[in-house]
Amino acid sequence: MSVLYIMLPVALLIAGTAIAAFIRAAKEGQFDDLETPALRMLPEDDGAGDPDNPR
């Protein structure tokens, strides 16, 4: 039972920190553009540097 006196405040502190970090990130615009990062990994590949496909 005495472990609850330690674990409950620690759990609330961790949850509060996570919520504060989320609110700060949302205010700074971290979640504004959700499409561009996914498209950034699909660059136009012209084949340069490919030894099997010389130009």
N, CA and C of each residue as an Amber inpcrd file, in Angstrom:
protein
   165
   0.8270000  -1.1980000   0.0000000   0.0000000   0.0000000   0.0000000
   0.8710000   1.2620000   0.0000000   2.0060000   1.2000000   0.6920000
   2.8410000   2.3930000   0.7870000   3.5040000   2.7320000  -0.5490000
   3.6080000   1.7260000  -1.4470000   4.2020000   2.0000000  -2.7480000
   3.3060000   2.9250000  -3.5650000   2.0240000   2.9380000  -3.3060000
   1.1030000   3.8290000  -4.0100000   1.3980000   5.2990000  -3.7030000
   1.9080000   5.5780000  -2.5290000   2.2410000   6.9560000  -2.1680000
   3.4210000   7.4780000  -2.9910000   4.2010000   6.5640000  -3.5250000
   5.3300000   6.9590000  -4.3710000   4.9430000   6.9070000  -5.8420000
   4.2920000   5.8160000  -6.2510000   4.0190000   5.5920000  -7.6620000
   2.9420000   6.5260000  -8.2310000   1.9430000   6.8690000  -7.4770000
   0.8840000   7.7430000  -7.9790000   1.4070000   9.1410000  -8.3210000
   2.1520000   9.8000000  -7.4420000   2.7080000  11.0980000  -7.8330000
   3.7050000  11.0100000  -8.9940000   4.4840000   9.9340000  -9.0440000
   5.4260000   9.7680000 -10.1470000   4.6730000   9.5980000 -11.4550000
   3.6210000   8.8000000 -11.4650000   2.8190000   8.5930000 -12.6680000
   2.1520000   9.8930000 -13.1020000   1.6440000  10.6630000 -12.1720000
   1.0180000  11.9480000 -12.5090000   2.0440000  12.9380000 -13.0440000
   3.2470000  12.9060000 -12.4960000   4.3170000  13.7800000 -12.9710000
   4.7140000  13.4220000 -14.4050000   4.8380000  12.1410000 -14.6970000
   5.1960000  11.7040000 -16.0510000   4.0880000  12.0550000 -17.0340000
   2.8370000  11.8280000 -16.6600000   1.7100000  12.1530000 -17.5400000
   1.6290000  13.6630000 -17.7710000   1.8480000  14.4390000 -16.7400000
   1.8240000  15.8920000 -16.8890000   2.9430000  16.3960000 -17.7900000
   4.1080000  15.7900000 -17.6710000   5.2300000  16.1640000 -18.5360000
   4.9300000  15.8300000 -19.9940000   4.3380000  14.6740000 -20.2420000
   3.9910000  14.2790000 -21.6070000   2.9410000  15.2140000 -22.2030000
   1.9580000  15.5750000 -21.4270000   0.9210000  16.4970000 -21.9070000
   1.5190000  17.8720000 -22.1820000   2.3850000  18.3460000 -21.3140000
   3.0320000  19.6440000 -21.5190000   3.9030000  19.6350000 -22.7670000
   4.6120000  18.5310000 -23.0040000   5.4470000  18.4330000 -24.2090000
   4.5880000  18.4230000 -25.4610000   3.4540000  17.7430000 -25.4310000
   2.5520000  17.7190000 -26.5790000   1.9770000  19.1020000 -26.8550000
   1.5470000  19.7940000 -25.8260000   0.9770000  21.1380000 -26.0010000
   2.0330000  22.0930000 -26.5430000   3.2500000  22.0050000 -26.0460000
   4.3260000  22.8710000 -26.5380000   4.6240000  22.5900000 -28.0090000
   4.6870000  21.3150000 -28.3820000   4.9650000  20.9530000 -29.7740000
   3.8300000  21.4200000 -30.6850000   2.6050000  21.3160000 -30.2310000
   1.4620000  21.7440000 -31.0380000   1.4720000  23.2620000 -31.2300000
   1.8500000  23.9950000 -30.1980000   1.9030000  25.4580000 -30.3130000
   3.0320000  25.9220000 -31.2160000   4.1310000  25.1520000 -31.2810000
   5.2650000  25.5260000 -32.1150000   5.1130000  25.0680000 -33.5590000
   4.0110000  24.3830000 -33.8730000   3.7310000  24.0240000 -35.2530000
   4.3350000  22.7110000 -35.7100000   4.6600000  21.8160000 -34.8020000
   5.2600000  20.5430000 -35.1800000   4.3090000  19.6650000 -35.9910000
   3.0100000  19.8450000 -35.8260000   2.0370000  18.9690000 -36.4590000
   1.2630000  19.6710000 -37.5730000   1.7670000  20.7900000 -38.0760000
   1.0420000  21.5490000 -39.0910000   1.0500000  20.8720000 -40.4530000
   2.1750000  20.3630000 -40.8890000   2.2950000  19.7810000 -42.2260000
   2.5240000  18.2820000 -42.1020000   1.4970000  17.4920000 -42.3710000
   1.6050000  16.0500000 -42.2190000   1.8930000  15.3390000 -43.5420000
   1.7810000  16.0300000 -44.6820000   1.9830000  15.3750000 -45.9730000
   3.4190000  15.4730000 -46.4800000   4.0670000  16.6030000 -46.3260000
   5.3860000  16.8100000 -46.9100000   6.4350000  15.8180000 -46.4040000
   6.5250000  15.4930000 -45.1080000   7.5390000  14.5300000 -44.6890000
   7.3660000  13.1600000 -45.3500000   6.1420000  12.7530000 -45.6110000
   5.9210000  11.4660000 -46.2650000   6.3330000  11.5120000 -47.7290000
   6.1710000  12.6560000 -48.3660000   6.5320000  12.7780000 -49.7750000
   8.0210000  13.0370000 -49.9670000   8.6890000  13.5110000 -48.9470000
  10.1090000  13.8240000 -49.0450000  10.9560000  12.5710000 -49.2680000
  10.4570000  11.4140000 -48.8650000  11.2140000  10.1920000 -49.0400000
  11.0650000   9.5980000 -50.4380000  10.2810000  10.2430000 -51.3100000
  10.0660000   9.7590000 -52.6590000  10.6450000  10.7320000 -53.6790000
  11.9750000  10.9020000 -53.7110000  12.5490000  11.8810000 -54.6430000
  12.5130000  11.3530000 -56.0770000  12.5770000  12.2790000 -57.0110000
  12.6810000  11.9140000 -58.4100000  14.0690000  11.3400000 -58.6350000
  14.1450000  10.0850000 -59.0260000  15.4280000   9.4250000 -59.2220000
  15.7610000   9.4330000 -60.7050000  16.8490000  10.0980000 -61.0640000
  17.2420000  10.1720000 -62.4690000  18.2300000   9.0730000 -62.8350000
  18.5670000   8.2040000 -61.9050000  19.4790000   7.1110000 -62.1740000
  20.9350000   7.4850000 -62.0570000  21.2490000   8.6840000 -61.6760000
  22.6440000   9.1140000 -61.5420000  23.3000000   8.3360000 -60.4130000
  24.4790000   7.8450000 -60.6790000  25.2170000   7.1090000 -59.6720000
  24.9180000   5.6300000 -59.6660000  24.0310000   5.1690000 -60.5380000
  23.6900000   3.7560000 -60.6040000  24.6550000   3.0710000 -61.5770000
  25.5220000   2.1780000 -61.1090000  26.5030000   1.5620000 -62.0120000
  25.8640000   0.6470000 -63.0560000  24.6700000   0.1370000 -62.8080000
  24.0070000  -0.7490000 -63.7630000  23.2930000   0.0140000 -64.8750000
  23.1210000   1.3110000 -64.6830000  22.3810000   2.1200000 -65.6480000
  23.2240000   3.3560000 -66.0360000  24.2800000   3.1630000 -66.8370000
  25.1070000   4.3360000 -67.2210000  24.3590000   5.2150000 -68.2150000
  24.6280000   6.4970000 -68.1270000  23.9720000   7.4500000 -69.0340000
  24.9560000   8.0110000 -69.9950000
